[in-house]
Amino acid sequence: MNKTDELVKNPPHYKFFDVEAINILEKSLTKEEFRGFCKGSALKYRLRAGKKINAVQDIQKALEFEEIYKRYLRKKEEGRRMKDEG
């Protein structure tokens, strides 16, 4: 993993007692709130891309939050499908 990827996926300034802030947020928020956080974060990073030093890193962060958001949407769909089938 290169330095930019490391800063996107595991930024050291978001680590508390060996736990990443994203994991604390995930455990502290409802699933719906966490999805909203991810969606808003993705939008924030896309809107600010190019306005700070590293636009590529901002786009990568947006993509990371979009992937987390999509993962939660897939889980939600799977839950609905299983409920409909059950």
Legacy VTK file of the C-alpha trace (Angstrom):
# vtk DataFile Version 3.0
C-alpha trace
ASCII
DATASET POLYDATA
POINTS 86 float
0.000 0.000 0.000
1.483 3.362 -0.974
1.519 6.403 1.321
-1.591 7.996 -0.239
-3.565 4.758 0.089
-2.433 4.425 3.705
-3.550 7.981 4.477
-6.935 7.284 2.883
-7.658 3.900 4.456
-5.853 4.219 7.815
-5.106 7.855 8.634
-3.081 7.965 11.859
-4.851 11.109 13.093
-8.145 9.160 13.238
-6.876 6.348 15.442
-7.746 6.203 19.124
-6.336 3.430 21.313
-5.735 1.272 18.215
-9.350 1.770 17.088
-10.131 3.867 14.048
-12.672 6.666 14.342
-14.776 5.153 11.547
-15.227 1.999 13.649
-16.225 4.044 16.694
-18.763 5.945 14.591
-20.130 2.731 13.106
-20.718 1.298 16.591
-22.127 4.557 17.995
-24.631 5.412 15.259
-27.690 3.590 13.988
-27.250 1.915 10.596
-29.271 4.683 8.970
-27.219 7.411 10.654
-23.976 5.719 9.656
-25.097 5.445 6.027
-25.924 9.164 6.107
-22.502 9.928 7.568
-20.798 7.962 4.772
-22.914 9.568 2.062
-22.233 13.061 3.433
-18.514 12.376 3.819
-18.249 11.153 0.224
-19.980 14.304 -1.004
-17.769 16.521 1.191
-14.551 15.031 -0.190
-15.754 15.319 -3.791
-16.778 18.949 -3.318
-13.454 19.946 -1.783
-11.263 17.994 -4.244
-8.780 20.356 -5.826
-9.244 23.028 -3.182
-6.643 21.537 -0.846
-3.163 20.213 -1.533
-4.001 16.698 -2.739
-7.079 16.354 -4.959
-6.294 12.698 -5.709
-6.347 11.868 -2.011
-9.709 13.625 -1.599
-11.192 11.620 -4.490
-9.790 8.410 -2.980
-11.379 9.272 0.367
-14.694 9.927 -1.390
-14.439 6.541 -3.114
-13.659 4.855 0.215
-16.779 6.353 1.841
-18.849 5.458 -1.235
-17.674 1.845 -0.965
-18.639 1.689 2.723
-22.017 3.232 1.852
-22.606 0.681 -0.933
-21.648 -2.161 1.400
-24.315 -1.014 3.860
-26.888 -0.702 1.074
-26.137 -4.265 -0.055
-26.592 -5.508 3.526
-29.910 -3.651 3.720
-31.079 -5.206 0.431
-30.008 -8.682 1.539
-31.951 -8.227 4.774
-35.065 -7.189 2.851
-34.736 -10.089 0.430
-34.329 -12.599 3.250
-37.344 -11.108 5.026
-39.452 -11.347 1.861
-38.357 -14.950 1.283
-38.843 -15.966 4.926
LINES 1 87
86 0 1 2 3 4 5 6 7 8 9 10 11 12 13 14 15 16 17 18 19 20 21 22 23 24 25 26 27 28 29 30 31 32 33 34 35 36 37 38 39 40 41 42 43 44 45 46 47 48 49 50 51 52 53 54 55 56 57 58 59 60 61 62 63 64 65 66 67 68 69 70 71 72 73 74 75 76 77 78 79 80 81 82 83 84 85
